[in-house]
Amino acid sequence: MKTITRILFLASLVVAFSCQREEDNIFEKSSTQRINEAVKEYTTILTTPENGWKMSYFPQTSQKFGGYVFLLKFDDKGNVTVASEIFDSDDTATSLYQVNQNAGVTLCFDTYNEIFTSFSDPSAPLAGDTGYGMEGDNDFLIVEASKDRVVLKGKKSGSYSVLEPMKSADWAGYLKSFQTKADDMTYTAFVLTGPDKSIKVSGSYRKMYFTCTDEAGESYEESSAYIFTDDGLKMYTPVEVEGLLLDEFKYDAKALKFVSTENPSIVITPYIAPIAETFMNGSWCIRYANLTGSFTKSCFDAGDAAFYKNTGLSLMYAYLCKGDDLISGYNSNWGFTTYTGQYAGGNGINVTKVADNKVSMVYDSTKNQGNGDTFASLGFTYYLNAFSNGTNPRTFTITTDNVKSPSWVRLVEDGNPDNDFTLYDEFETYK
């Protein structure tokens, strides 16, 4: 019996040892060798294109800002030169990069680059919340790489970006032309149509929000980020909206519409919304210097004084917008949204379109969020008096510099011309 047991034990060792030998021989090279070879191969791929790469870059986890074109040129000494559609066409910036092993082969932008780092800078030089910015990446996992295409995944955001060889050596000329096309294709409202479908679409940055209806007649929202191409736009990833598959669209400048390249019966038609609607869907920065009317200024002077007296705090940022446009974690309630540098609050305002160039506003405390209730008790009712006469609405006439794509809106209260203020589509401090 002992002999049988010993034989069975030895046999099991032989089997285990044989299996281990087979597992060890699955790869001819060690993991370190394979990683080192991949790093070398990917570096060669990145540095080979004579004109560099065109990058379709989507920052932020949910791609809330949409996608943007960057141009990148890597050299074999660890330098990368960057240009982008969001800067002047002839602007470039050079910094360091490396390809290394970090839970996969990773492309790292090692040092500050005025152009590229603007998307990850928490001071929010372009857009986004202070302390977060546009939440872009500096480190990217290389998902796949070939001479024709490199796919990157942001290690922080998880968003995918794609690099394709740049065809033209004239970066400045290409970007200048691209910027002109992008400006022409930029709208803030659309209508999506397809067979037996007509769906209202709003836009924020480069992301579309589709107002859909389910079989029970209930409304719900779908969304998709997009990026402009040389002749139209492309969704971040194909998305189905009420049975319509949306991916890539070509812009028909004469007919003013985007036509699906896969199914020409699917069309996105830009809608130049009345300025009242654009105001209601936008994010508008309040700056003390742009409070023109004596009544408006007196409201904000009183608010500043009371809030500082009660808290020792002052406003850093103030907006009329949907709460989640300014503060991460807030909902889409529209109102007076503020941030002191330490504390944030949203004071709800019901805004209603009265005419194409008129809106009414009235304070609604049931839609407060964050520190909204606390702020209201500490002096914010003075600020809110500029927009709402207690529980009674104020009606404003709106003018702008550009109905299609306004950079500012001016609101003057009907019957009270001293309530006059101009708001900008920008990210600036209150004072």
DRENZAVEX-776446 format. One record per atom (N, C-alpha, C, O): residue in one letter; x, y, z. Coordinates in steps of 0.1 Angstrom, whole numbers, plus 5000, padded with zeros to 4 digits. Layout:
<recs>
AXYZ...
</recs>
This chain:
<recs>
M500849885000M500050005000M500950125000M500650224993K501950135008K502850245009K503550264995K503750374991T503850144989T504550154976T503650214966T504150294958I502350174965I501450234956I501250384958I501250464949T501150424971T501050564974T502250644969T502050754964R503450584971R504650654967R504750674952R505150774947I504250564945I504250574930I503350674925I503650754916L502050674931L501150774927L501650924930L501451014922F502250944941F502851074945F503851114935F503851234930L504751024931L505851054922L505251084908L505751174901A504251004904A503551024891A502951164891A502951234881S502351204902S501651344902S502751454901S502451554895L503951424907L504951524905L505451534891L505751644886V505551424884V505951424870V504951504862V505351584853V503651474864V502551544856V502651694859V502651774850A502751734872A502851874876A504051934869A503952054864F505151874870F506351924864F506251944849F506752044844S505651844843S505451844828S504551964824S504852034815C503451984832C502552094829C503252224831C503052324823Q504052234842Q504752364844Q505752394833Q505852504829R506452284828R507352304817R506652354805R507152444797E505352304802E504552344791E504152494792E504152574783E503752534805E503352674807E504552764805E504352874799D505652724810D506852814809D507252834794D507852934791N506952744786N507352754772N506352814763N506552814750I505252864768I504252934760I504853044752I504653064740F505653134759F506353244753F507853214751F508453164761E508353244740E509753214738E510653324745E511853294748K510053444747K510753544754K510153584767K508953564769S510953644776S510353684789S509453804787S509553874777S508653834797S507753944796S508554074795S508154164788T509654084802T510554204801T511054224787T511054334782Q511454114780Q511954124767Q510854174757Q511054254749R509654114759R508454154751R508154294753R507854364743I508054344765I507754484768I508854574762I508454674755N510054544763N511154624758N511054634743N511254744737E510754524736E510554524722E509354604717E509454684707A508254604725A507054684722A507354824724A506954914715V508054864734V508455004736V509255054724V509055164719K510254974720K511055014709K510255024696K510455124688E509354924694E508554924682E507655044681E507555114671Y506955074693Y506055194693Y506755324692Y506155414686T507955334697T508655454696T509055484681T508955594676T509455374675T509755384660T508555424652T508655514644I507455364656I506155404648I505855554651I505555624641L505955604663L505655744666L506555844659L506155944655T507855804658T508855904653T508955894638T509755974632T508355794631T508555774617T507855874607T508555924598P506555914609P505956004600P506656134598P506956204607E506956164585E507656284582E506956414587E507556514591N505656414586N504856534589N504156524603N503356604607G504456414610G503956394623G502556334622G502156264613W501756354633W500456284634W499356384636W499556494642K498156354632K496956424635K496256354646K495856234644M495956414657M495356344669M493956394670M493656514671S492956294671S491656324675S491556304690S491456184694Y491556414698Y491656404712Y490356434719Y489756544717F489956334727F488756354735F489156354750F489456244755P489056464757P489356464771P488156424780P487056414774Q488356404792Q487256384802Q486556254801Q486356204790T486156194812T485656064813T484356044804T484255944797S483456144804S482256134796S482356214784S481256224777Q483456264780Q483756334768Q482756454767Q482256494756K482556524779K481556634779K481956754771K481156834767F483256764768F483756884760F483856854745F484156934737G483656724742G483856684728G485256654724G486156644733G485556654711G486856624706G487456734698G486756824693Y488856734698Y489556844692Y490856794685Y491356684689V491256864675V492356824667V493656874672V493757004674F494656794674F496056824678F496956774667F496656664661L498056844665L499156794656L500356764664L500756844673L500956644663L502056604671L503256554662L503056484653K504456594666K505656544659K506656504669K507156584677F506956374670F507856314679F509156294673F509256254661D510256324680D511556294675D512256184683D511656144694D513356124679D513956014686D514856064698D515555974704K514756184701K515556244713K514556264725K515056324735G513356234723G512356244734G511656384734G511056424744N511656454723N510956574721N509656564713N509656484704V508656634717V507356634710V506956774707V506956854717T506656814695T506156944692T504656934689T504256844682V503957024694V502457024694V501857144689V502357254691A500857134681A499957244676A498557204678A498257084679S497557294677S496157254679S495257354673S495557474672E494057314669E493057394664E492557504674E491957604670I492757474687I492157574697I493157684700I492857774708F494357684694F495357784695F495457854681F494957804671D496257964681D496558024668D497157924659D497957834663S496857934646S497257824637S498757814635S499257704632D499557914638D500957904637D501657884651D502957894651D500857864661D501457844674D501957694676D501257604672T503157674681T503557544685T504257544698T504657654703A504357434705A505057424718A505757284718A505257184714T506957284723T507757164724T508057124738T508357214746S507957004741S508256944755S508756804753S509156764743L508856734765L509456604765L508356494765L507256514771Y508656384760Y507756264761Y508656144762Y509856144761Q508056034766Q508655904766Q507655794765Q506455804768V508055684759V507255564758V507955464768V509055434767N507155414778N507655324788N506655224792N505555214787Q507055134801Q506155034807Q505555084820Q506255114829N504255094820N503555134832N502155064832N501155134827A502054944836A500754864834A500354864820A499254884816G501354834811G501154834797G502054944791G502555024798V502254934778V503155034771V502355164771V501255174766T503055274776T502355394779T503155514772T504355514772L502355604766L502955724760L502755834771L501655864774C503855894776C503755994786C504256124781C505356134776F503456234783F503956364781F504456414794F503756464803D505856414795D506556424807D506556564813D506456584825T506656664805T506856804810T505756894804T505056854795Y505657014811Y504557104807Y504657144792Y505757184787N503557144786N503457194772N502257284771N501157244774E502557414768E501557514768E500257474761E499157514765I500457404750I499257364742I498657234747I497457234750F499457134748F498857004751F498356994766F497256944768T499157054775T498757044789T497557134792T496957124803S497157224783S495957304786S494757224788S493757274795F494657104783F493457014785F493456944798F492456894803S494656934805S494756864818S495056964829S495156924841D495257094826D495557194837D494357214846D493357254841P494557184859P493357204868P492957344870P491957374876S493757444866S493457584868S492357624857S491957734857A492057534848A490957554838A491157674829A490357764829P492357674822P492557784813P491657794801P491457904796L491057684798L490157684786L488657664790L487757734785A488357574798A487057534802A487057444814A488157394818G485857414820G485757324831G485757384844G485957514845D485657304855D485657354868D487057384873D487957314870T487157494882T488457514888T488757394897T487957344904G490057354896G490557234903G490457114894G490957004898Y489757124883Y489557004874Y489957044859Y490656964853G489557164855G489857194841G489057104832G487957064835M489657074820M488956984811M489256834813M488756754805E489956804824E490156674828E490756584818E490456464816G491756634810G492456554800G493556474806G493756474818D494256414797D495356314802D496756364797D496856434787N497756324805N499156334801N499756204799N500756194792D499156094804D499655964802D498555874795D497355874799F498955804784F498055734776F498555584774F499755564771L497655494776L497955354773L497955334758L496955384752I498955274752I498955254737I498155124735I498655014738V496955134730V496055024728V496454944716V496554824716E496755014705E497254954693E498055054685E497955174687A498955004677A499855094670A500355024657A500754914657S500255104646S500755064633S501155194626S500955304631K501755184614K502255304607K501055384602K501255504599D499855334602D498655404597D497755454608D496855544606R497955404620R496955434631R497455394644R497955284646V497355484654V497655464668V496455494676V495855604675V496055394685V494855424694V495455434708V496155344713L495055544715L495455574728L494255574738L493155604734K494455534750K493455534760K493955614772K494955584778G493255724775G493755814787G493755734799G492755664803K494855734806K494955644819K494155704830K493755624839K493855834830K492955894840K491555894835K490655854843S491255944823S489955964819S489255834813S488055814814G490155744807G489555624801G489055654787G488555564780S489155784782S488655814769S489655774758S490855774761Y489155744747Y490055704736Y490355814726Y489455894723S491555824721S491955914711S492755844700S493355734703V492655894688V493255824677V494255914670V494056034668L495455864666L496455934658L496555874644L496555754643E496555964634E496655924620E497756004614E497856124618P498555954605P499656034599P499156164593P498156164586M499856274596M499556404590M499956404576M501156384573K499056444567K499356434553K500156564548K501056554539S499856674554S500556804550S501656844559S501656824571A502756894553A503856944561A503557094566A504257144575D502557154560D502157294563D501157284574D499957304572W501657274587W500757264598W499857394599W498657384601A500557514598A499857634600A498757654590A497557694593G499057624577G498057634567G496857544569G495757574567Y497157414573Y496157324575Y495257364587Y493957364585L495857404598L495057444609L494157574606L493057584611K494757664599K493957784596K492757754588K491657804590S492857664578S491757614570S490757534578S489557554577F491357454587F490457364595F489657454605F488457434607Q490257554611Q489557644620Q488457724613Q487357734619T488657764601T487557824593T486357734591T485257774592K486757614587K485657514585K484957484598K483657474598A485657464609A485057434622A484157544626A483057524631D484557674624D483657784627D482357784619D481357804625D482557754607D481357744598D480357634602D479157644601M480957524608M480057414611M479657414626M478957324630T479957524633T479657524647T478257584649T477957704645Y477357504656Y476057554659Y475757504673Y476457414679T474657564679T474357524693T473057444693T472657394704A472357434682A471057354682A470857294668A471357344658F470157174668F470057094656F468657024656F468057024666V468356974645V467256874644V467756754637V468256764626L467656634643L467956504637L466756444630L465756424637T466856414617T465756354610T466256224604T467356214600G465256134603G465456004596G464155954592G463156024593P464055834587P462755784583P461755784595P461955714605D460755874593D459655884603D460155934617D459555904627K461256014617K461856064629K462156204628K462656254617S461956284638S462356424640S462656444654S461756444663I463956464657I464456474671I465156604674I466056634666K464756674684K465356804688K466756774694K466856684702V467756854690V469156834695V469656964700V469557064693S470256964712S470957084717S472457054718S472856934718G473257154718G474657134718G475357214730G474957324733S476357154736S477257224745S478657174743S478957054743Y479557274741Y480857244736Y480657164723Y479957204714R481357044722R481156964711R480556834715R481056724713K479356844721K478556724725K477156754722K476656864725M476456664716M475056674712M474156604722M474556494727Y473056664726Y472056604735Y470756594728Y470156684723F470256464726F469156434718F467956414728F467956334737T466856494725T465656474733T464756374726T464156394716C464756254733C464056144727C462756114734C462456164745T461956024728T460655984733T460555834733T460755774722D460155774744D460055624744D458655584740D457855664736E458455454740E457155394735E455955444743E454855444738A456255474756A455155524765A454955674764A454055724771G455655734755G455555884753G456355964763G456156084764E457155894771E458055964781E459356014774E459855944766S459756134778S460956194773S462256134780S462156114792Y463256114773Y464556084778Y465656144770Y465356184759E466856134775E467956204767E469056104764E469456024772E469556114752E470756044747E471756154744E471456264741S473056114744S474056214741S475256154734S475456034735S476056234727S477256184720S478156304718S477756404713A479456284721A480456374718A480856354703A480556254697Y481356464697Y481756454683Y483056544681Y483356624690I483656524670I484756594666I484656644651I484056564643F485056764648F484956804634F486056734626F487156714631T485756694614T486656644604T486956744593T486456854594D487756704583D487956804573D486756834565D486756944558D485756754565D484556784557D483256754564D482256734558G483256754577G482056724585G482356704599G483056774606L481656594605L481856564619L481756414620L481156344612K482356364632K482356224635K482056204649K482656274658M481156114653M480856084667M481956014673M482755944667Y482056034687Y483155974694Y483055824692Y484155754690T481955764692T481655624689T480255614683T479455694687P480055524674P478655514669P477655504680P477755424689V476555584678V475455584688V474155564681V473955624670E473255494687E471855474682E470955564689E470855554702V470155644682V469155734688V467855704681V467655734670E466955654689E465655614684E465655534671E464955554662G466655434671G466755344660G467655404649G467855334639L468055524650L468955584639L470355574644L470755614654L471255514635L472655484639L473455604634L473455634622L474055674643L474855794640L476355764642L476755714652D477155804631D478555784632D479255904625D479755994632E479455894612E480156004605E479256074595E478356014589F479456214595F478556294587F479356394578F480456434583K478956414566K479556514557K478756634557K477456634556Y479356754558Y478656884558Y478356934544Y479256944536D477156964542D476757024529D476557174532D475557214538A477557254529A477557394532A476457474526A475957574531K476057434513K475057504506K473657474512K472857564514A473457354516A472157314521A472057334537A471057314543L473257364542L473357374557L472857254564L471857264572K473457144562K473057014569K474256924569K475156924560F474156824579F475156724580F474456594575F473456554581V475056524565V474456404560V475256284563V476456284561S474556174568S475256054572S475955994560S475355974550T477255954562T477955894551T477555744550T477755684539E476955684560E476455544559E475055534554E474655444547N474255634558N472755634554N472355774552N471955844561P472355814539P472055954535P470656004540P470356124539S469755904544S468455944548S468456004563S467456054567I469655984569I469756044583I470556174582I471656174576V469956274586V470456414585V470356484598V469356484605I471456564601I471456654612I471456794606I472456834600T470356874609T470257004603T470457104614T469757114624P471457194612P471657294622P470457394623P469757414613Y470257434635Y469057524638Y469657644645Y470157634656I469557754638I469957884644I468857924654I467857984650A469057894666A468057914677A467858064679A468858144678P466658114683P466458244688P467458274700P467658184707I467858394701I468858424712I468258394725I469058354735A466958394727A466358354740A466658214743A467058174755E466558124733E466857984736E468357954738E468757874746T469158024730T470558014732T470958054746T471857994752F470458164751F470658204764F470358104774F471058074784M469158044773M468657944782M469457814782M469457744792N470157784771N470957664770N472357684773N473157594772G472857814775G474257844776G474757854790G473957844800S476057884791S476657914804S477258054803S478158074794W476758144811W477158284809W477858334822W477258334833C479058384819C479858434830C479458574834C479258664826I479358594847I479058724853I480258784858I480958724867R480658904853R481758974858R481259114863R480459174857Y481859154874Y481359274881Y481559394871Y480759484870A482659394864A482959504854A481959514843A481859624837N481159414841N480159414830N478759444835N477759424827L478659484847L477359514853L477159664850L477559754858T476459694839T476359834834T475359924842T475660034845G474259864844G473159944850G473359974865G473959894872S472860094869S473060134883S472360044893S472760014904F471159994888F470359904897F471059774898F471159714909T471559714887T472259584887T473459594896T473659504905K474159704895K475459714903K475059724918K475759674926S473959794921S473659814935S473259684941S473559654953C472559594933C472259464938C473459384942C473559314952F474459384933F475659304935F476559374945F477259294953D476559504946D477359564957D476759524971D477559494980A475459524972A474859474985A475059334987A475359294999G475059244977G475359104979G476759084983G477059004992D477659154977D479159134980D479359174995D479959105002A478759294999A478959335013A478359245023A478959215033A477059205021A476459115030A477158975031A477258925042F477458925020F478058795020F479458795027F479758705035Y480258905025Y481558915031Y481358935046Y482158885054K480359015050K480159045064K479758925072K480158895083N478958835065N478458715072N479458595072N479358515080T480258595062T481158475060T482658505059T483458415061G482958635056G484358665053G484858615039G486058605036L483858575031L484158515018L483658605007L482858695009S484258594995S483858664983S483658574972S484158464972L482858614962L482658534950L483958524942L484658624940M484258404937M485358394928M484858374913M485358434904Y483758294912Y483158274899Y481658284901Y481058244911A480958344891A479458354892A478958334877A479458394868Y477958254876Y477358224863Y475858214863Y475258184874L475258244852L473858204850L473958084840L474358094829C473557964845C473757844837C473157724844C472557734855K473157614837K472757484843K473857454854K475057464851G473457404865G474357374876G475557284872G476657314876D475257184864D476257084861D477257134850D478257074847D476957254844D477857314835D479057374842D480157384836L478857404855L479957464863L480557384874L481757374876I479657304881I480057234892I479857084890I478657044888S480857004891S480756854890S479856804901S480056844913G478956714898G478056654907G476756724909G475856674915Y476656854903Y475356914904Y474456864893Y474856794884N473156894894N472156854884N472056964874N472757064875S471056954865S470957044854S470057164857S469657234848N469657184870N468757294873N469457424869N470657444872W468757514863W469257644858W469257744869W468357734877G470257834869G470157934880G471458014881G472358014873F471558074893F472758154897F473758054904F473558024915T474758014897T475657914902T476957984905T477558054897T477457964917T478658044922T479657954929T479357834933Y480858004930Y481957934936Y482858034943Y483258134937T483258014956T484058104963T485558074964T486358154969G485857964958G487257904960G487257794970G488157714970Q486257794979Q486157694989Q484757624988Q484657504990Y483757704986Y482357654986Y481557684973Y481857794967A480757594969A479957624957A478457614961A478057554971G477657684953G476157684955G475457714942G475957784934G474257664942G473357694930G472057744936G471357674943N471657864931N470357914935N469457904923N469657974913G468357824923G467557794912G466757914907G466257994914I466757924894I465958034887I465157964876I465757894867N463857994876N463057944864N463158044853N462758164855V463658004842V463858094831V462858054820V462857934816T462158144814T461158114804T461258204792T461558324793K461158144780K461158224768K459858294766K458758234766V459958424765V458758514763V458558544749V457458554743A459658574742A459758594728A461058554723A461958514731D461358564710D462658514704D463758594711D464958534711N463558714715N464658794721N464258834735N464858934741K463358764742K462958804756K462858674764K462458574760V463358694777V463158584787V462658654800V462858764803S461958564808S461658614822S462358514831S462558404828M462658574843M463358494853M462758524867M462358634870V462658414874V462158424888V462858324897V463058204893Y463158364909Y463958274918Y463058164923Y461858184926D463558044923D462857924928D463757844937D464657774933S463557864950S464457804960S464357654961S465257594966T463257594955T463157454956T464157384946T464357264947K464757464938K465757414928K467157454933K468157434925N467357494945N468657524950N469457394951N468857284953Q470757404950Q471557284952Q472957324958Q473357444958G473657224964G474857254971G474657344982G473757314991N475357454983N475157544994N474157664991N474157764997G473257634981G472357734977G471457794988G471357914989D470857704996D470057755007D470857835017D470357945022T472057785021T472857865030T473257995024T473258095031F473657995012F474058125006F472958225005F473158345008A471758175003A470558265002A470358335016A469858445016S470658265027S470458315040S471558405044S471458475055L472658415036L473858485040L474058605031L475158665031G473058645023G473258765015G472958755000G472958854993F472758624996F472558604981F471258664976F471158674964T470258684985T469058744980T469258884973T468458924965Y470358954977Y470659074971Y471059054956Y470559124947Y471858954954Y472258924940Y471058884932Y470858934921L470258794938L469158744931L468058844927L467258834918N468058964934N467159064932N467359124918N466459184912A468559114912A468859164899A468059084888A467759134877F467758954892F467158864882F465658834885F464958804876S465258854897S463958814902S463458914912S464158934922N462258974910N461759064920N460958984931N459758974931G461758924940G461158844950G460558714943G461358644937T459258694945T458658584939T457958624925T457258544919N458258744921N457658794908N458758794898N459958834901P458458754886P459458744875P459858884870P459158984871R461158894865R461559014858R461758964843R462158854841T461359054834T461459024820T462559104813T462659224816F463359044805F464559104799F464559094784F464058994779T464959194777T465259194763T466759164761T467559224767I467059074752I468359024749I468859074736I468159064726T470159124736T470859154723T472159074724T472559034734T472759064712T474058984711T474859024700T474459104691D476158974699D476959004688D476758914676D477058954665N476258794679N476158694668N475058594672N475358504681V473958594666V472858504669V473258354668V472858274676K474058324657K474358184655K475358134666K475158024671S476358214669S477358164679S477758284687S478858344685P476958324697P477258444705P478458434714P478658334720S479258534715S480258544725S479858624737S480358604748W478758704735W478158774747W476658794744W476158794733V475958814755V474558854755V474358974765V474958974776R473559064761R473259184770R471759174773R470959164765L471459184786L470159174791L469759314797L470459364806V468659364793V468059494799V466659464803V465859414795E466359494816E464959464820E463959554814E464159674813D462859504809D461759584804D461259674815D460859624826G461159804812G460559894822G461559944832G461260024840N462759884832N463759924842N465159924835N465959834837P465460024827P466660024819P467960034828P469060014823D467860064841D468960064850D469359924854D470359904861N468559824851N468959684853N469459624840N468759574831D470759644838D471459624825D472759554827D473659614834F472959434822F474259364824F474559284811F473659234804T475859264809T476359184798T477059064803T477959074812L476758944797L477358824801L478158764790L477758774778Y479258694793Y480158644782Y480158494783Y480058424793D480358434771D480558294770D481958264771D482658234762E482458264784E483858244787E483958204801E483058194809F485258174805F485458124819F486458234825F487658224824E485858324833E486558434839E486158454854E485058414857T486958504862T486658534876T485658654876T485558734867Y484858654887Y483858754890Y484558894890Y483958994885K485658904897K486359034898K487859014895K488659104895
</recs>
